[in-house]
Every structure is written in structure tokens, then in C-alpha cells.
Amino acid sequence: MTSHLPMALQHPDAALLEKPDGFSIHLDLAHERADIVLGRPPFNVILMPQRDQLRAAFEALDAHPGVRVIVLRAEGEHFSSGGDIKGFLAASPEHVSDLAWNVAAPARCSKPVIAAVRGYCFGVGFELSLACDFRIASETAQFALPEQKLGQIPGSGGSARLQKMVGIGRTKDIVMRSRRIPARQALDWGIVIDCVADAQLEQVTAALVDELRAFSPLAQRTAKRLLNETEDASLSVAIELEGHSYSRLRTSDDFREGVEAFHAKRAPSFKGS
């Protein structure tokens, strides 16, 4: 995979990406892929300033025309053991109030985001992965929101997102008991979409990247936005919004190409328009 300097990316606050702290950005434009790699091994602790930088990285990659899919992964045997505990005591209330916004950057990103997880995925590391569209876990992965042990609760969307995925009972089991969930159980509960042998994590992630790249970029963006925006909507409202989105896509070049390719029995060549 080819590594490019982050300053090659465009962002309104370019200074945030001049010297990424605790992570790196890798572009593989031949495969329309970008990787954000947590890089403070062995546990990849996420510091307070790093959260703002990660937000900027997702925003910059979202704007990059050569990137179709973003992968969030980590160096070493652990995804992330969570945040810097001392940093919470030093942070101002205003800074702390931005944490959920920064961690939600993968969800706001219009492109598909995959979290490839092995080892510890705790605290803000778990919250970051929950904000991604897809989570693939190695059999070594363990998931936890351990904030109760510190006299605190998850503060960056963890309990809220998890409750939407697994229900209130299972979320209480995880949050109120600070309980670790192994990868196989996470798969059974729908937290991850696949649980694979540790040696296969990169291969399975790359296969999902290529699968997503084969679809229309426009249809992918539309599907992600629709699903995110209708998560809390009533059934009637969700169906109405789905219909409007479907109608708009019917006039797109990609839809015409998809139909023509289907009838011609060939692979479509989508352009994202």
C-alpha cells in the first residue's frame, strides 16, 4: 500500500493534518481506498487532540475524489484500549462537549467506512468503530465500554449507538457491568458483520472494499444517508423518504448504466453521477 503525506489532503483547517498524532493516513488510489491507521502501539491509546485530528482526516478523505472506501484499522495486536484517562481531567468542559461530534465523523462521512478490529476495542476505540458502517472482527477482538469502572459513562455516542444495534437489555449488560464482549458474541449480537481468523482480517477487509467499490458511488452515498437519517424515523416517514431518494436516483446516469449493463449481461461502469 502506498503511503502519502497527509498534507496532500485538502481541509479547511489544514493545520490539523500537518502532524497527525497517534495515527497515519495511507492512500491506495489504484484501489480507491484510504486507510486511517491508529499508530500508538501497543494499545493505541487515543489522546484528546487526536480526536479532533481524526475528525479532520475523515472530512478530508470524504472530499478526496479518488477515494471510494475508507478503512479504520490499527497497528499491532490491539485496535485501541480507549482514551487517555488523565486527559479527561485536564480537558475543558467545552472540549469534552465536542468529543461525540468528533467521534461521529465516520458516520457523517458520505463514503462507506469499515473498521477492521483485532484485540482490545475499548472505550472511545469501540465508539469510533460503532460510528463506522461496517465492523469486521478478528477472533482476538474484545469489545467493551468500561467507563463505569472510572465512575463515568460513555461520552462519545457509545451507549446510544449500541442500544440502537443490540437493544436496551444487552446495552445495559455491556455498559452497566463494564463487560467485555468477545468477537464471536459480538457477531451473534450483530455488532460486527464478520468474525474471522486473525491472519485473514486484512484479506477479508480488502475483499469488502472491492465489493463496495463495484457499486454506484451515488447509490452508496444515498443509501448511507437515507439509513442514517431514518434510523429514528417512523415507518411511514422512512418509507416516504426512501421513495423520494429512489425517485431521484432514477434520473441518474449510474441508474441508466446499471439497467443497460443488466440487459447487456455485462459489468456496469459507474461514474457516480
N, C-alpha and C positions, 0 to 999 in steps of 0.2 A: 504494500500500500504506500502511495506517495504522500509525503508529509509536506504541507505548505505552511508558510508563516501566517499566523492569524491576522497580521496587519493587511494581508491581501484581501481580507473580507471588508465589506462596507457596513458601517454602522454609524448612526448619528453621534454616538458617544464613543468615538474610536479609541479614546484613551483606555477604556475598559478592557480592550482586547490587545493592547500593546504587549503586556506581560501577564498572560494568564497564570494565576496562582493555584497550583494544585490540579491542573488539567491541561490537556493539549487538544488541538483540533487537527484532524487529518482529512484531506480531500482525496478522493479517488474518482476523478471526473470521468474516467473511462467507464466506470460502473455507476455514475451519477449518485455517488454515495459520499456522505460525510460522517466522520466519527468524532464524537466528543469523548475523550478518554480521561477518566479520573486518574490522577497520577501522583498520589501521595501515599505510596505503599509503606507498610504492609496493609494498613487498614483504610487508606483513602479517606481520612477524616476531612470533612467539608467545613472550611472556615467561613466566618461571616462574610468577608469581602468576596469570597469565591462565588457565593450565591448570586450576587449581582453580575459578576462576570459570566457565569453560566447563562443567566438570562440573556445577556447581550450576545453570547455565542449562538444561542438558538435563534434569536432575532436576525442575526447576520446570515446564518445559514438558510433561514427561511427566505431571505431576499436574494440568495445566490441562484442565478438562473441555471447553473449546471448541476445543482443538487436536487435529486428527487426524493431520497430517503435519508434519514438521519439515524445513526446508531449511537446510543449512550452505553458505554462499557467502561471497564476499569483495568488498570494494570494489576498483575499479581493474582493471588488466590481469593481476594475479597473485593466485592463491589464497593461497599462503604459501610463502616461501622457506625456512621452517623456524623453528627456535628461536633464542633469544638465546644465542650461543656463550659469552659471558662469564658468563652466568647459571649455566651448569653448574659452573664452577669455584667460584662463590660459594655454591651450594646445599649444604645438609647432606645426608649420606647418607640420613637419614630422609625428607627432602623428595624426593630423587631416587627413592626406592623407591615413592613414590606416583604417579609420572608415568604408568605404564602403566594404573593404576586410573582416573586422571582422563581419559586419552585414550580409554579404553574406554567412556566414558559413552554415546556414540551406540549402541553395541551393546547395552548394558544397558537402554536406553530401550525401553519396550514398544511405542512407536509407530514407524511407518516413518520413516526418516531418509534424506534424499537429499543427496549432496554435488554441488554444481554447480561444476565446476572449469575455470578458464582460466589460462593462463600457468604460472608455476612452482608446482609442488606437491611440495615437497621436505621431507625430514626429518619433523618432527612434523606438518607440514601433510599430508604423504602418509599418515602413521599415523592421523591423525584421519579422513581420508577413507576409509581402509581399514576403520575401525570403523563406518562408515555402511552402510546396507543396499544403497543404490544409488549409483553414481557415473556422472554424465554429464559428458563432457569436451568442451570447445571444441577445435577443431582447433589452437589455440595452446598447448594444455596439454602440459606435460612433467612426468614423474614421476621421482623419484629418492630414494634413501636414501644420502646422501653421507657418512655418518659415518666411513667408512674413511679419508677424507682428513684427519680430525682424530685419527686413532689410536683410534677408538672404533667401536662397533657401534650399530645402532638399539636404543633402550631403552624404547620405549613400544608394543611389540607389532608393529612394522613387519615384521620378518623372519618372525615366526611367522605372522601373518595372511597375508602374501604367499605363504608357502610352501604354505598350505592352498589358495590360489587358483590358483597357477601351477606348483606343483611345486618340488622342490629345485633342479633344474638352472637354471631361469630365475631363481629367487630368488638363487642364488649369483652369477649373471651380473649381477644388479642390485646386490646388497649388497657382494660382494667386489670388484667393479670400480667401485663408485660410479657406475654407468652411468645416464644419463638415457634414459628411455623416452618417445618421442613418443606423442601421443594415439592415432594410428592403430594403432600397435603395441600399446598398452595395450588397445585394443578387440579386436584379434586374440587377445591373450593372456587375455582375459576379466577384466581388471582393471576396465574400465569397461563399462557396458551400452550406451552410445551415444557416438558422436563426431560432433559437429555443427558447422556453421559458427558462428563466434564470435557473430555477430549473432542466432543462433537459440537460444543457450543458455538464456536466460530463458524463451522461449516453450516449448521442449521440457520444461524443468523444470516449468513451470506445468501442462503437459498431463499429466505423470506424477503430479503432486499430485492433480489432478482424477480421474485414473484410480484412484488408490489410495483416494481418499475415497468412491468408489462402492461399495466392498466393505464387508462387515461389520467394524466395529471389533473385535469379539470374535474373529472368524475371523482377522483380520490379526495381532492380538496372539498368538493361539495358534500361528499358522504361524511367526512370527518366533521365538518362544520355543522351539518344537519344533526348528526348524532349527538354532538356536544351540546348544541343549543336546545335540543328537545329532551334531554335527559330528565329534566324536572317538569316537562310539559304534560298536560293531559293527553289522553289518547287522541281525542278529536283534534286538538291543536297540532299534535305531532303529525297526524295524517295530512292535515291541511298544509303544513309547511313542507312535508315530503312531496306533496303534489305540485307545489309551486317550484320546488327545486327540480323535480322531474321535468316539468314543462320547460324550464329554462335550458336544461341540458339537451332537450330535443332539437334545439336550434343550433347546437354546437357543431363545429367541424369534426370533433372527435366522435360524436354520436353517429354522424353520417359515415365516417370512416369505419366505425365498428360494424355498422349494418352492412356496408358494402363488403367488408372483409369476411363477414359471416357468410354472406351469399356466395362469395367467390372462393370460399373454403381456403382462406389464407390468413396468416397472422396479421393483425391490424398494426398500423404505424401511427400511433397517436402523437399529436403535436402539442396538446394542452390548450387548444383554443376551441 
